[in-house]
Amino acid sequence: MGTGLAERFAGHGLTVTLIDTDPEQLDSARRNVETFERTSPLLGLAYTPSSNVSELVTYSDQMADLCGVDYVIENVTEDFSVKRDVYSTIDDVCGSQMVVAANTSCIPITRLAGVRSCPENTIGIHFMNPVPKKDTVELIRGRQTGERAVEQTLGLLKRTGIRPIGVNDSAGFVTNRVLMMTINEAAFLVHEGVAQAEHIDDIFRSCFGHASGPLETADLIGIDVILASIDELYKEYGDPKYRACPLLRMMVDSGDTGRKKGVGFYQY
């Protein structure tokens, strides 16, 4: 999703530094941004992207290159220990006064903010895929989120044509407490042989008017992200309804994590 964020913000004329420790991911991001620049007029976006998107995005595998930025969006894997280390590094590089937005699927913002020396400078923005085409986000205030973080975030979202809907802080927020259970149950239907993935998705598109079905959506998000999110919900609430479908775990173990790997519930 980090690439989509870069496309969205650079598309509105902002300078973006995209950081990843994996050089292959950075190469992939560069190619995707260049493709976005060429094809964006055909995507039916609600805004006209800047003509020099590629020039506005720089790529780095060094967190030190965050020095001097105005705002940070954390978009690493849905693993609290990984996020904790990232926040510690952000504070070292940028200082504790830097406003950091957590783009997390399920981890409560208050818990993430608690690892920083100034938790009031942490806020949650839950972006939706594909980011360049989704004009609405969940905006989550942690228990200690301060007004400066809120105001700065609202300004950034307004500048990039994004409408925030405020929700209270809880694991999964609104979207993923509903969406993850839908995807999980759809995976159980496949696992139990009740229906094929394409038939499940067809029902959701044809009967409910969804743009994509739950398993198509899972492939887009990434099966690994789906599984981590469901596991987080189970850990947070202890409710057996959040027990992950074994098929999801098998898919992650075999590397079949969706579009990014070329195979998930569908072949790409």
CYANA upper distance limits for C-alpha pairs under 8 A (distance plus 0.5 A):
  1 MET  CA      5 LEU  CA      6.91
  1 MET  CA     75 ASN  CA      7.90
  1 MET  CA    129 ASN  CA      7.58
  1 MET  CA    130 PRO  CA      8.18
  1 MET  CA    131 VAL  CA      7.77
  2 GLY  CA      6 ALA  CA      6.82
  2 GLY  CA     18 LEU  CA      7.90
  2 GLY  CA     75 ASN  CA      6.70
  3 THR  CA      7 GLU  CA      6.73
  3 THR  CA     18 LEU  CA      8.18
  3 THR  CA     29 ALA  CA      6.03
  3 THR  CA     32 ASN  CA      7.81
  3 THR  CA     33 VAL  CA      7.51
  4 GLY  CA      8 ARG  CA      6.61
  4 GLY  CA    129 ASN  CA      8.34
  4 GLY  CA    130 PRO  CA      7.07
  4 GLY  CA    131 VAL  CA      5.61
  4 GLY  CA    132 PRO  CA      6.55
  5 LEU  CA      9 PHE  CA      6.64
  5 LEU  CA    131 VAL  CA      6.55
  5 LEU  CA    132 PRO  CA      7.69
  6 ALA  CA     10 ALA  CA      6.29
  6 ALA  CA     11 GLY  CA      8.48
  6 ALA  CA     16 VAL  CA      6.65
  6 ALA  CA     17 THR  CA      8.43
  6 ALA  CA     18 LEU  CA      7.45
  6 ALA  CA     33 VAL  CA      8.23
  6 ALA  CA     57 VAL  CA      7.42
  7 GLU  CA     11 GLY  CA      6.12
  7 GLU  CA     33 VAL  CA      6.60
  7 GLU  CA     36 PHE  CA      7.58
  7 GLU  CA     53 VAL  CA      7.62
  7 GLU  CA    132 PRO  CA      6.96
  8 ARG  CA     12 HIS  CA      7.10
  8 ARG  CA    131 VAL  CA      7.07
  8 ARG  CA    132 PRO  CA      5.28
  8 ARG  CA    160 THR  CA      7.80
  9 PHE  CA     13 GLY  CA      7.17
  9 PHE  CA     14 LEU  CA      5.97
  9 PHE  CA     15 THR  CA      8.09
  9 PHE  CA     16 VAL  CA      7.64
  9 PHE  CA    160 THR  CA      6.79
 10 ALA  CA     14 LEU  CA      5.24
 10 ALA  CA     15 THR  CA      6.47
 10 ALA  CA     16 VAL  CA      6.85
 10 ALA  CA     49 PRO  CA      8.37
 10 ALA  CA     50 SER  CA      7.66
 10 ALA  CA     53 VAL  CA      5.77
 10 ALA  CA     54 SER  CA      8.35
 10 ALA  CA     56 LEU  CA      6.32
 10 ALA  CA     57 VAL  CA      7.20
 11 GLY  CA     48 THR  CA      8.16
 11 GLY  CA     49 PRO  CA      4.73
 11 GLY  CA     50 SER  CA      5.41
 11 GLY  CA     51 SER  CA      8.37
 11 GLY  CA     53 VAL  CA      6.16
 12 HIS  CA     49 PRO  CA      6.44
 12 HIS  CA     50 SER  CA      6.53
 12 HIS  CA    159 ARG  CA      8.04
 12 HIS  CA    160 THR  CA      6.25
 13 GLY  CA     49 PRO  CA      8.31
 13 GLY  CA     50 SER  CA      6.31
 13 GLY  CA     53 VAL  CA      7.88
 13 GLY  CA     56 LEU  CA      7.87
 14 LEU  CA     56 LEU  CA      7.32
 15 THR  CA     56 LEU  CA      5.30
 15 THR  CA     57 VAL  CA      6.61
 16 VAL  CA     56 LEU  CA      6.62
 16 VAL  CA     57 VAL  CA      5.30
 16 VAL  CA     58 THR  CA      6.87
 17 THR  CA     57 VAL  CA      6.34
 17 THR  CA     58 THR  CA      5.43
 17 THR  CA     59 TYR  CA      6.44
 17 THR  CA     60 SER  CA      7.81
 17 THR  CA     65 ASP  CA      8.26
 17 THR  CA     66 LEU  CA      7.84
 18 LEU  CA     26 LEU  CA      8.48
 18 LEU  CA     57 VAL  CA      7.49
 18 LEU  CA     58 THR  CA      6.64
 18 LEU  CA     59 TYR  CA      5.48
 18 LEU  CA     60 SER  CA      6.84
 19 ILE  CA     26 LEU  CA      8.13
 19 ILE  CA     59 TYR  CA      6.48
 19 ILE  CA     60 SER  CA      5.41
 19 ILE  CA     61 ASP  CA      5.89
 19 ILE  CA     62 GLN  CA      7.29
 19 ILE  CA     63 MET  CA      7.33
 20 ASP  CA     25 GLN  CA      7.40
 20 ASP  CA     26 LEU  CA      6.85
 20 ASP  CA     60 SER  CA      7.07
 20 ASP  CA     61 ASP  CA      5.53
 20 ASP  CA     62 GLN  CA      8.18
 21 THR  CA     60 SER  CA      8.46
 21 THR  CA     61 ASP  CA      5.19
 21 THR  CA     62 GLN  CA      7.71
 22 ASP  CA     26 LEU  CA      7.07
 22 ASP  CA     61 ASP  CA      7.48
 23 PRO  CA     27 ASP  CA      6.72
 23 PRO  CA     61 ASP  CA      7.49
 24 GLU  CA     28 SER  CA      6.66
 25 GLN  CA     29 ALA  CA      6.55
 26 LEU  CA     30 ARG  CA      6.67
 26 LEU  CA     59 TYR  CA      7.01
 26 LEU  CA     60 SER  CA      8.00
 26 LEU  CA     61 ASP  CA      8.48
 27 ASP  CA     31 ARG  CA      6.88
 28 SER  CA     32 ASN  CA      6.69
 29 ALA  CA     33 VAL  CA      6.60
 30 ARG  CA     34 GLU  CA      6.74
 30 ARG  CA     54 SER  CA      8.48
 30 ARG  CA     59 TYR  CA      8.22
 31 ARG  CA     35 THR  CA      6.67
 32 ASN  CA     36 PHE  CA      6.58
 33 VAL  CA     37 GLU  CA      6.72
 33 VAL  CA     53 VAL  CA      8.01
 33 VAL  CA     54 SER  CA      6.83
 34 GLU  CA     38 ARG  CA      6.98
 34 GLU  CA     53 VAL  CA      8.35
 34 GLU  CA     54 SER  CA      6.44
 35 THR  CA     39 THR  CA      6.56
 36 PHE  CA     40 SER  CA      5.79
 37 GLU  CA     49 PRO  CA      8.44
 37 GLU  CA     51 SER  CA      7.64
 37 GLU  CA     52 ASN  CA      8.04
 37 GLU  CA     53 VAL  CA      6.52
 37 GLU  CA     54 SER  CA      7.36
 39 THR  CA     43 LEU  CA      7.32
 40 SER  CA     44 GLY  CA      8.19
 40 SER  CA     45 LEU  CA      7.92
 40 SER  CA     49 PRO  CA      7.62
 41 PRO  CA     45 LEU  CA      8.06
 41 PRO  CA     48 THR  CA      7.90
 41 PRO  CA     49 PRO  CA      8.46
 45 LEU  CA    132 PRO  CA      7.99
 45 LEU  CA    133 LYS  CA      6.44
 46 ALA  CA    133 LYS  CA      8.16
 47 TYR  CA    161 GLY  CA      8.36
 49 PRO  CA     53 VAL  CA      8.01
 52 ASN  CA     56 LEU  CA      7.15
 53 VAL  CA     57 VAL  CA      7.31
 60 SER  CA     65 ASP  CA      7.60
 63 MET  CA     89 THR  CA      7.85
 63 MET  CA     90 ILE  CA      8.01
 63 MET  CA     93 VAL  CA      7.95
 64 ALA  CA     93 VAL  CA      6.46
 66 LEU  CA     90 ILE  CA      8.20
 66 LEU  CA     93 VAL  CA      7.30
 66 LEU  CA     94 CYS  CA      7.25
 67 CYS  CA     93 VAL  CA      6.33
 67 CYS  CA     94 CYS  CA      5.97
 68 GLY  CA     94 CYS  CA      7.67
 69 VAL  CA     94 CYS  CA      8.39
 70 ASP  CA     98 MET  CA      8.06
 71 TYR  CA     98 MET  CA      7.24
 71 TYR  CA     99 VAL  CA      6.38
 71 TYR  CA    100 VAL  CA      6.97
 72 VAL  CA     98 MET  CA      7.99
 72 VAL  CA     99 VAL  CA      7.03
 72 VAL  CA    100 VAL  CA      5.34
 72 VAL  CA    101 ALA  CA      6.78
 73 ILE  CA    100 VAL  CA      6.22
 73 ILE  CA    101 ALA  CA      5.21
 73 ILE  CA    102 ALA  CA      6.52
 73 ILE  CA    103 ASN  CA      7.21
 74 GLU  CA    100 VAL  CA      7.40
 74 GLU  CA    101 ALA  CA      6.59
 74 GLU  CA    102 ALA  CA      5.53
 74 GLU  CA    103 ASN  CA      6.37
 75 ASN  CA    102 ALA  CA      7.25
 75 ASN  CA    103 ASN  CA      5.83
 75 ASN  CA    104 THR  CA      7.46
 76 VAL  CA     82 VAL  CA      8.06
 76 VAL  CA     83 LYS  CA      7.18
 77 THR  CA     82 VAL  CA      7.73
 77 THR  CA     83 LYS  CA      8.04
 77 THR  CA    225 VAL  CA      7.89
 78 GLU  CA     83 LYS  CA      8.20
 78 GLU  CA    104 THR  CA      7.23
 78 GLU  CA    105 SER  CA      7.65
 78 GLU  CA    106 CYS  CA      8.35
 78 GLU  CA    107 ILE  CA      8.16
 78 GLU  CA    225 VAL  CA      7.07
 78 GLU  CA    228 ALA  CA      6.64
 78 GLU  CA    229 SER  CA      7.41
 79 ASP  CA     83 LYS  CA      6.78
 79 ASP  CA    228 ALA  CA      8.00
 80 PHE  CA     84 ARG  CA      6.47
 80 PHE  CA    107 ILE  CA      8.03
 80 PHE  CA    112 LEU  CA      8.17
 81 SER  CA     85 ASP  CA      6.94
 82 VAL  CA     86 VAL  CA      6.85
 83 LYS  CA     87 TYR  CA      6.68
 83 LYS  CA    112 LEU  CA      8.14
 84 ARG  CA     88 SER  CA      6.80
 84 ARG  CA    112 LEU  CA      7.59
 84 ARG  CA    115 VAL  CA      6.77
 85 ASP  CA     89 THR  CA      6.83
 86 VAL  CA     90 ILE  CA      6.65
 87 TYR  CA     91 ASP  CA      6.70
 87 TYR  CA    115 VAL  CA      7.70
 87 TYR  CA    116 ARG  CA      7.13
 88 SER  CA     92 ASP  CA      6.84
 88 SER  CA    115 VAL  CA      7.93
 88 SER  CA    116 ARG  CA      7.26
 89 THR  CA     93 VAL  CA      6.61
 90 ILE  CA     94 CYS  CA      6.08
 90 ILE  CA     95 GLY  CA      7.53
 90 ILE  CA     96 SER  CA      8.43
 91 ASP  CA     95 GLY  CA      4.97
 91 ASP  CA     96 SER  CA      5.32
 91 ASP  CA     97 GLN  CA      8.50
 91 ASP  CA     98 MET  CA      7.96
 91 ASP  CA    116 ARG  CA      7.77
 92 ASP  CA     96 SER  CA      8.16
 94 CYS  CA     98 MET  CA      6.62
 96 SER  CA    116 ARG  CA      7.64
 96 SER  CA    117 SER  CA      6.77
 96 SER  CA    118 CYS  CA      6.21
 96 SER  CA    121 ASN  CA      8.12
 97 GLN  CA    118 CYS  CA      7.38
 97 GLN  CA    121 ASN  CA      6.86
 98 MET  CA    121 ASN  CA      7.03
 99 VAL  CA    121 ASN  CA      5.21
 99 VAL  CA    122 THR  CA      6.33
 99 VAL  CA    123 ILE  CA      8.20
 99 VAL  CA    149 ALA  CA      6.28
 99 VAL  CA    152 GLN  CA      8.45
100 VAL  CA    121 ASN  CA      6.86
100 VAL  CA    122 THR  CA      5.49
100 VAL  CA    123 ILE  CA      6.97
101 ALA  CA    122 THR  CA      6.35
101 ALA  CA    123 ILE  CA      5.37
101 ALA  CA    124 GLY  CA      5.68
101 ALA  CA    125 ILE  CA      6.50
101 ALA  CA    153 THR  CA      8.46
102 ALA  CA    109 ILE  CA      7.74
102 ALA  CA    112 LEU  CA      8.47
102 ALA  CA    122 THR  CA      7.76
102 ALA  CA    123 ILE  CA      6.70
102 ALA  CA    124 GLY  CA      5.20
102 ALA  CA    125 ILE  CA      6.50
102 ALA  CA    126 HIS  CA      8.15
103 ASN  CA    124 GLY  CA      6.62
103 ASN  CA    125 ILE  CA      5.70
103 ASN  CA    126 HIS  CA      5.55
103 ASN  CA    127 PHE  CA      7.09
104 THR  CA    124 GLY  CA      7.80
104 THR  CA    125 ILE  CA      8.01
104 THR  CA    126 HIS  CA      6.66
105 SER  CA    126 HIS  CA      7.20
105 SER  CA    172 GLY  CA      6.57
105 SER  CA    176 ASN  CA      7.19
105 SER  CA    229 SER  CA      6.86
106 CYS  CA    170 SER  CA      8.43
106 CYS  CA    171 ALA  CA      5.33
106 CYS  CA    172 GLY  CA      4.28
106 CYS  CA    173 PHE  CA      7.23
106 CYS  CA    176 ASN  CA      7.34
106 CYS  CA    229 SER  CA      6.19
106 CYS  CA    232 GLU  CA      7.08
106 CYS  CA    233 LEU  CA      7.36
107 ILE  CA    111 ARG  CA      7.90
107 ILE  CA    112 LEU  CA      7.92
107 ILE  CA    170 SER  CA      8.31
107 ILE  CA    171 ALA  CA      5.79
107 ILE  CA    172 GLY  CA      7.17
107 ILE  CA    232 GLU  CA      7.46
108 PRO  CA    112 LEU  CA      7.16
108 PRO  CA    142 GLY  CA      8.13
108 PRO  CA    169 ASP  CA      6.54
108 PRO  CA    170 SER  CA      5.85
108 PRO  CA    171 ALA  CA      5.38
108 PRO  CA    172 GLY  CA      7.94
108 PRO  CA    173 PHE  CA      8.47
109 ILE  CA    113 ALA  CA      6.47
109 ILE  CA    122 THR  CA      8.10
109 ILE  CA    123 ILE  CA      7.10
109 ILE  CA    124 GLY  CA      6.46
109 ILE  CA    140 ILE  CA      7.68
109 ILE  CA    141 ARG  CA      7.59
109 ILE  CA    142 GLY  CA      5.52
109 ILE  CA    169 ASP  CA      6.93
109 ILE  CA    170 SER  CA      8.31
110 THR  CA    114 GLY  CA      6.65
110 THR  CA    142 GLY  CA      4.96
110 THR  CA    143 ARG  CA      6.11
110 THR  CA    144 GLN  CA      7.56
110 THR  CA    169 ASP  CA      7.79
111 ARG  CA    115 VAL  CA      7.81
112 LEU  CA    116 ARG  CA      8.26
112 LEU  CA    122 THR  CA      8.47
113 ALA  CA    118 CYS  CA      8.34
113 ALA  CA    119 PRO  CA      5.08
113 ALA  CA    120 GLU  CA      7.87
113 ALA  CA    121 ASN  CA      8.28
113 ALA  CA    122 THR  CA      6.00
113 ALA  CA    123 ILE  CA      8.23
113 ALA  CA    142 GLY  CA      7.80
113 ALA  CA    144 GLN  CA      8.34
114 GLY  CA    119 PRO  CA      6.21
115 VAL  CA    119 PRO  CA      7.92
119 PRO  CA    144 GLN  CA      6.65
119 PRO  CA    145 THR  CA      7.09
120 GLU  CA    144 GLN  CA      5.47
120 GLU  CA    145 THR  CA      4.58
120 GLU  CA    146 GLY  CA      5.12
120 GLU  CA    149 ALA  CA      7.75
121 ASN  CA    145 THR  CA      6.60
121 ASN  CA    146 GLY  CA      6.81
121 ASN  CA    148 ARG  CA      8.06
121 ASN  CA    149 ALA  CA      5.93
122 THR  CA    142 GLY  CA      7.99
122 THR  CA    145 THR  CA      6.41
122 THR  CA    149 ALA  CA      7.26
123 ILE  CA    139 LEU  CA      8.28
123 ILE  CA    140 ILE  CA      6.74
123 ILE  CA    141 ARG  CA      5.99
123 ILE  CA    142 GLY  CA      6.79
123 ILE  CA    145 THR  CA      6.58
123 ILE  CA    149 ALA  CA      7.21
123 ILE  CA    150 VAL  CA      7.75
124 GLY  CA    138 GLU  CA      8.38
124 GLY  CA    139 LEU  CA      6.26
124 GLY  CA    140 ILE  CA      5.10
124 GLY  CA    141 ARG  CA      6.77
124 GLY  CA    142 GLY  CA      7.96
125 ILE  CA    137 VAL  CA      7.07
125 ILE  CA    138 GLU  CA      6.27
125 ILE  CA    139 LEU  CA      5.32
125 ILE  CA    140 ILE  CA      6.72
126 HIS  CA    137 VAL  CA      6.12
126 HIS  CA    138 GLU  CA      5.51
126 HIS  CA    139 LEU  CA      7.03
126 HIS  CA    140 ILE  CA      8.38
127 PHE  CA    131 VAL  CA      7.05
127 PHE  CA    134 LYS  CA      8.42
127 PHE  CA    136 THR  CA      8.07
127 PHE  CA    137 VAL  CA      5.64
127 PHE  CA    138 GLU  CA      7.44
128 MET  CA    134 LYS  CA      6.70
128 MET  CA    136 THR  CA      8.21
128 MET  CA    137 VAL  CA      7.19
129 ASN  CA    133 LYS  CA      8.24
129 ASN  CA    134 LYS  CA      7.25
129 ASN  CA    220 LEU  CA      8.09
129 ASN  CA    221 ILE  CA      7.58
130 PRO  CA    134 LYS  CA      6.73
131 VAL  CA    135 ASP  CA      8.22
134 LYS  CA    162 ILE  CA      8.40
135 ASP  CA    161 GLY  CA      7.06
135 ASP  CA    162 ILE  CA      5.15
135 ASP  CA    163 ARG  CA      6.51
136 THR  CA    162 ILE  CA      5.93
136 THR  CA    163 ARG  CA      5.15
136 THR  CA    164 PRO  CA      6.21
136 THR  CA    165 ILE  CA      7.74
137 VAL  CA    162 ILE  CA      7.55
137 VAL  CA    163 ARG  CA      6.87
137 VAL  CA    164 PRO  CA      5.48
137 VAL  CA    165 ILE  CA      6.69
138 GLU  CA    164 PRO  CA      6.25
138 GLU  CA    165 ILE  CA      5.54
138 GLU  CA    166 GLY  CA      6.42
138 GLU  CA    167 VAL  CA      7.06
139 LEU  CA    164 PRO  CA      6.17
139 LEU  CA    165 ILE  CA      6.20
139 LEU  CA    166 GLY  CA      5.18
139 LEU  CA    167 VAL  CA      6.68
140 ILE  CA    166 GLY  CA      6.48
140 ILE  CA    167 VAL  CA      5.99
140 ILE  CA    168 ASN  CA      6.45
140 ILE  CA    169 ASP  CA      6.31
140 ILE  CA    173 PHE  CA      8.49
141 ARG  CA    145 THR  CA      6.09
141 ARG  CA    150 VAL  CA      8.34
141 ARG  CA    166 GLY  CA      8.42
141 ARG  CA    167 VAL  CA      8.14
141 ARG  CA    168 ASN  CA      7.11
141 ARG  CA    169 ASP  CA      6.78
142 GLY  CA    168 ASN  CA      8.36
142 GLY  CA    169 ASP  CA      6.35
143 ARG  CA    169 ASP  CA      8.16
145 THR  CA    149 ALA  CA      7.30
145 THR  CA    150 VAL  CA      8.00
146 GLY  CA    150 VAL  CA      7.06
147 GLU  CA    151 GLU  CA      6.51
148 ARG  CA    152 GLN  CA      6.53
149 ALA  CA    153 THR  CA      6.54
150 VAL  CA    154 LEU  CA      6.59
151 GLU  CA    155 GLY  CA      6.68
152 GLN  CA    156 LEU  CA      6.86
153 THR  CA    157 LEU  CA      6.70
154 LEU  CA    158 LYS  CA      6.56
154 LEU  CA    164 PRO  CA      8.26
155 GLY  CA    159 ARG  CA      6.68
156 LEU  CA    160 THR  CA      6.88
157 LEU  CA    161 GLY  CA      6.70
157 LEU  CA    162 ILE  CA      5.46
157 LEU  CA    163 ARG  CA      7.34
157 LEU  CA    164 PRO  CA      7.93
158 LYS  CA    162 ILE  CA      6.27
158 LYS  CA    163 ARG  CA      7.53
167 VAL  CA    173 PHE  CA      7.44
167 VAL  CA    174 VAL  CA      7.83
168 ASN  CA    173 PHE  CA      7.61
169 ASP  CA    173 PHE  CA      6.82
171 ALA  CA    177 ARG  CA      8.26
171 ALA  CA    232 GLU  CA      8.21
171 ALA  CA    233 LEU  CA      6.83
171 ALA  CA    236 GLU  CA      7.27
172 GLY  CA    176 ASN  CA      5.29
172 GLY  CA    177 ARG  CA      5.45
172 GLY  CA    229 SER  CA      8.19
172 GLY  CA    233 LEU  CA      7.22
173 PHE  CA    177 ARG  CA      6.86
174 VAL  CA    178 VAL  CA      7.14
175 THR  CA    179 LEU  CA      6.25
176 ASN  CA    180 MET  CA      5.67
176 ASN  CA    181 MET  CA      8.22
177 ARG  CA    181 MET  CA      7.06
177 ARG  CA    233 LEU  CA      8.27
178 VAL  CA    182 THR  CA      6.90
179 LEU  CA    183 ILE  CA      6.70
179 LEU  CA    214 PRO  CA      8.36
180 MET  CA    184 ASN  CA      6.42
180 MET  CA    226 ILE  CA      7.38
180 MET  CA    229 SER  CA      7.93
180 MET  CA    230 ILE  CA      6.89
181 MET  CA    185 GLU  CA      6.51
181 MET  CA    230 ILE  CA      8.33
181 MET  CA    241 LYS  CA      8.49
181 MET  CA    242 TYR  CA      7.54
182 THR  CA    186 ALA  CA      6.63
182 THR  CA    214 PRO  CA      7.18
183 ILE  CA    187 ALA  CA      6.63
183 ILE  CA    214 PRO  CA      5.67
183 ILE  CA    215 LEU  CA      6.74
183 ILE  CA    218 ALA  CA      7.26
184 ASN  CA    188 PHE  CA      6.83
184 ASN  CA    230 ILE  CA      8.48
184 ASN  CA    244 ALA  CA      6.95
184 ASN  CA    245 CYS  CA      6.52
185 GLU  CA    189 LEU  CA      6.87
185 GLU  CA    245 CYS  CA      8.10
186 ALA  CA    190 VAL  CA      7.09
186 ALA  CA    197 ALA  CA      8.42
186 ALA  CA    200 ILE  CA      7.65
186 ALA  CA    214 PRO  CA      7.38
186 ALA  CA    215 LEU  CA      7.47
187 ALA  CA    191 HIS  CA      6.54
187 ALA  CA    215 LEU  CA      7.90
187 ALA  CA    245 CYS  CA      6.91
187 ALA  CA    247 LEU  CA      7.30
187 ALA  CA    248 LEU  CA      7.59
188 PHE  CA    192 GLU  CA      6.40
188 PHE  CA    245 CYS  CA      6.23
188 PHE  CA    247 LEU  CA      7.91
189 LEU  CA    193 GLY  CA      6.64
189 LEU  CA    194 VAL  CA      5.58
189 LEU  CA    195 ALA  CA      6.45
189 LEU  CA    196 GLN  CA      8.39
190 VAL  CA    194 VAL  CA      6.54
190 VAL  CA    195 ALA  CA      6.05
190 VAL  CA    196 GLN  CA      6.18
190 VAL  CA    197 ALA  CA      6.81
191 HIS  CA    245 CYS  CA      8.31
191 HIS  CA    246 PRO  CA      8.33
191 HIS  CA    247 LEU  CA      6.48
195 ALA  CA    199 HIS  CA      6.92
195 ALA  CA    200 ILE  CA      7.02
196 GLN  CA    200 ILE  CA      6.91
197 ALA  CA    201 ASP  CA      6.77
197 ALA  CA    215 LEU  CA      7.03
197 ALA  CA    265 PHE  CA      7.05
197 ALA  CA    266 TYR  CA      8.48
198 GLU  CA    202 ASP  CA      6.48
199 HIS  CA    203 ILE  CA      6.74
200 ILE  CA    204 PHE  CA      7.08
200 ILE  CA    213 GLY  CA      7.58
200 ILE  CA    214 PRO  CA      8.38
200 ILE  CA    215 LEU  CA      8.34
201 ASP  CA    205 ARG  CA      6.70
201 ASP  CA    212 SER  CA      7.29
201 ASP  CA    213 GLY  CA      4.41
201 ASP  CA    214 PRO  CA      6.69
201 ASP  CA    215 LEU  CA      6.97
201 ASP  CA    216 GLU  CA      7.44
202 ASP  CA    206 SER  CA      6.31
202 ASP  CA    213 GLY  CA      7.23
203 ILE  CA    207 CYS  CA      5.92
203 ILE  CA    208 PHE  CA      7.86
203 ILE  CA    213 GLY  CA      8.25
204 PHE  CA    208 PHE  CA      5.68
204 PHE  CA    209 GLY  CA      7.15
204 PHE  CA    210 HIS  CA      6.31
204 PHE  CA    212 SER  CA      7.85
204 PHE  CA    213 GLY  CA      5.80
204 PHE  CA    214 PRO  CA      8.11
205 ARG  CA    209 GLY  CA      5.38
205 ARG  CA    210 HIS  CA      5.02
205 ARG  CA    211 ALA  CA      6.53
205 ARG  CA    212 SER  CA      6.45
205 ARG  CA    213 GLY  CA      6.44
206 SER  CA    210 HIS  CA      7.99
212 SER  CA    216 GLU  CA      6.60
212 SER  CA    217 THR  CA      6.84
213 GLY  CA    217 THR  CA      6.64
214 PRO  CA    218 ALA  CA      6.63
215 LEU  CA    219 ASP  CA      6.76
215 LEU  CA    265 PHE  CA      7.06
216 GLU  CA    220 LEU  CA      6.86
216 GLU  CA    265 PHE  CA      7.87
216 GLU  CA    266 TYR  CA      8.23
217 THR  CA    221 ILE  CA      6.69
218 ALA  CA    222 GLY  CA      6.31
218 ALA  CA    223 ILE  CA      6.40
218 ALA  CA    226 ILE  CA      7.22
218 ALA  CA    258 GLY  CA      7.77
219 ASP  CA    223 ILE  CA      6.59
219 ASP  CA    257 THR  CA      7.27
219 ASP  CA    258 GLY  CA      4.50
219 ASP  CA    259 ARG  CA      6.02
219 ASP  CA    264 GLY  CA      6.26
219 ASP  CA    265 PHE  CA      7.10
219 ASP  CA    266 TYR  CA      8.08
220 LEU  CA    258 GLY  CA      6.83
220 LEU  CA    259 ARG  CA      6.24
220 LEU  CA    260 LYS  CA      8.31
221 ILE  CA    225 VAL  CA      7.21
221 ILE  CA    226 ILE  CA      7.67
221 ILE  CA    258 GLY  CA      8.13
222 GLY  CA    226 ILE  CA      6.82
222 GLY  CA    257 THR  CA      5.81
222 GLY  CA    258 GLY  CA      5.71
222 GLY  CA    259 ARG  CA      7.59
222 GLY  CA    260 LYS  CA      7.73
223 ILE  CA    227 LEU  CA      6.60
223 ILE  CA    248 LEU  CA      7.22
223 ILE  CA    251 MET  CA      7.85
223 ILE  CA    252 VAL  CA      6.98
223 ILE  CA    256 ASP  CA      8.06
223 ILE  CA    257 THR  CA      5.00
223 ILE  CA    258 GLY  CA      6.48
223 ILE  CA    264 GLY  CA      7.76
224 ASP  CA    228 ALA  CA      6.65
224 ASP  CA    252 VAL  CA      6.12
224 ASP  CA    257 THR  CA      6.30
225 VAL  CA    229 SER  CA      6.55
226 ILE  CA    230 ILE  CA      6.73
227 LEU  CA    231 ASP  CA      6.57
227 LEU  CA    244 ALA  CA      7.32
227 LEU  CA    248 LEU  CA      6.90
227 LEU  CA    249 ARG  CA      7.35
227 LEU  CA    252 VAL  CA      8.45
228 ALA  CA    232 GLU  CA      6.60
229 SER  CA    233 LEU  CA      6.78
230 ILE  CA    234 TYR  CA      6.75
230 ILE  CA    242 TYR  CA      6.65
230 ILE  CA    243 ARG  CA      7.76
230 ILE  CA    244 ALA  CA      6.59
231 ASP  CA    235 LYS  CA      6.63
231 ASP  CA    242 TYR  CA      7.82
231 ASP  CA    243 ARG  CA      7.78
231 ASP  CA    244 ALA  CA      7.19
232 GLU  CA    236 GLU  CA      6.53
233 LEU  CA    237 TYR  CA      6.50
233 LEU  CA    238 GLY  CA      8.22
233 LEU  CA    242 TYR  CA      6.78
234 TYR  CA    238 GLY  CA      5.54
234 TYR  CA    239 ASP  CA      6.54
234 TYR  CA    240 PRO  CA      7.60
234 TYR  CA    241 LYS  CA      8.43
234 TYR  CA    242 TYR  CA      5.43
234 TYR  CA    243 ARG  CA      6.83
238 GLY  CA    242 TYR  CA      8.27
239 ASP  CA    243 ARG  CA      8.25
244 ALA  CA    248 LEU  CA      7.57
244 ALA  CA    249 ARG  CA      8.13
245 CYS  CA    249 ARG  CA      7.59
246 PRO  CA    250 MET  CA      6.77
247 LEU  CA    251 MET  CA      6.63
248 LEU  CA    252 VAL  CA      6.82
249 ARG  CA    253 ASP  CA      6.63
250 MET  CA    254 SER  CA      6.70
251 MET  CA    255 GLY  CA      6.64
251 MET  CA    256 ASP  CA      5.48
251 MET  CA    257 THR  CA      6.91
251 MET  CA    264 GLY  CA      7.77
252 VAL  CA    256 ASP  CA      6.31
252 VAL  CA    257 THR  CA      6.23
255 GLY  CA    261 LYS  CA      7.92
256 ASP  CA    261 LYS  CA      6.99
256 ASP  CA    262 GLY  CA      8.15
256 ASP  CA    263 VAL  CA      5.76
256 ASP  CA    264 GLY  CA      5.37
257 THR  CA    261 LYS  CA      6.55
257 THR  CA    263 VAL  CA      7.07
257 THR  CA    264 GLY  CA      5.71
258 GLY  CA    262 GLY  CA      6.64
258 GLY  CA    263 VAL  CA      5.52
258 GLY  CA    264 GLY  CA      4.38
258 GLY  CA    265 PHE  CA      7.38
258 GLY  CA    266 TYR  CA      7.92
259 ARG  CA    263 VAL  CA      6.56
259 ARG  CA    264 GLY  CA      7.24
259 ARG  CA    267 GLN  CA      8.47
259 ARG  CA    268 TYR  CA      6.82
262 GLY  CA    267 GLN  CA      6.50
262 GLY  CA    268 TYR  CA      5.19
263 VAL  CA    267 GLN  CA      5.07
263 VAL  CA    268 TYR  CA      6.37
